[in-house]
Every structure is written in structure tokens, then in C-alpha cells.
Amino acid sequence: FGLDNSSKKNDIFLIDFGLCTEYLNKDGTHIARHQTGHFIGNYTFCSLNTCRTYTKSRRDDFESIFYVLAYLLNKFRLPWTGLMGNNCNSPEMMTRALNDRL
């Protein structure tokens, strides 16, 4: 939970950790990178590895946080905002659209 102390409102913000996974194996080594074959998350803020259905790691979390900060600082737009409208339903479509854009 998070509280907003900057206003007179009594807003409580809920943070969802539903997509969290462990990034270390039981022996303390980092999990191996492999393709999962399915996408879970939000295409707007996901890392490129997540978009390509690789296992998520701390690096992907930092990349996603950077996208959220860039989104907030850039008047709620990213270069790929609205790129495909509502037609993005696979990592391949997202990757193809991003490559076309670049």
C-alpha cells in the first residue's frame, strides 16, 4: 500500500506484485535465460526481453521503470505509444512495429 501525503485526500494506492518471480535459484545462482513462449504484462512498459518472451529479471524491472519515468516526464507519451492501436496481440507484432518505427 502507498499513501498520498501531498494532498488533503485520503487516497490509498495498491501495488500489485502478482507478476513477481524469484530471480535466484535455491543455490543462489541467477536463473537461466530462456524463452517462455508466452507474454505476460503490458506492452507499453515491458522490456524488449519481456516482449520477446524471455524470462524476466531485475534488468527488465529497471528497463520498465525507466519507460514509466520517461512516460511521466514526456507528457504521457512514449515513441511507441499508439503505434499499433489495439491491434497488438503478439510479441512478433510488437517487435515488427518497433523495428519499422526505428
N, C-alpha and C positions, 0 to 999 in steps of 0.2 A: 504494500500500500504506500501511497505517497500523498502528502497533504500540500495544499497551496496556501502558503502563509502570506502571499503578496496582496491578497485582496480580502475583503470582508466576507467573501463567500466561504462556506464550509465544504469545499469540494474535496472529495477523496478520489484518487486515481488508482486504479487497479492495474498492476503489471502482471502480464501473463507469461509464465515460464513454461508453457505447455510444450514447446518445441525444443526444450533443453535436453542435451545429452551429455554424457561424460566424454571427455576427450583423452583420458588416460586409461590404459589397460590396468588390470589388477596388479601387474608387476611394476607399474609406474611409467611405462613407456607410452609414447604418444600413439594414438590409434592410427592404423594404416589408412592411407587414402585409397578409396576405390569408388567406382560409380555405383550408385544405388539403383539407377534406372527410373526413379520417380522424383518429382519435385514437390516439396512442401515449403510453403512460405508465401511471400509477397514479391512478385517480380519487380516491383518498383524499387525496393530497397535491398534485394538479395545480392550477394556477391556473385561474381562470374562463376566461381566454382560451384556454388549452390545452384545457379541457373543451369549449369551443365550436369547437374545431378550427382556431383561428388559429395562424399561425406563432409559434413560441416565441422569446422574447427574454430579456434579462437581468432585466427586470422580473418575468417569470414564474418565473425561478430564485429571486428574492428572496421572492416570494409562497409558493413551495413550501417554502423553508427556514423561513419563518415558520410554516407549517402543521406542519412536522415538530417545530419547537420547542414550539409550542402543544400538540401531541400528547404530547410527552415530559413537559411540565410539568403537563398535565391528566390524569395517570394513564392514559395511552394511550387517550384518547378525544378526538374532535372532535365538534362538534354534529351532523355528518352521518354519524358512524360508525354502521354497521349500519342506515342509513336505508333501504336497498333490499335488504339481504341480498346474495345472489349474483345478483340479477336485473338488475343494471346492465350493459347491453351496448351502450349508445349514449350519445353526448353529450346527445341530446334527453331521454333518460330521466333522466340525472343533473341536467340543468338543470331539468326539470319537478319532480323530487323536491326539489331545493334551493329552488325558488320556492314549493312547497307548504309547506315547512318554515318559510320566512321569513314 
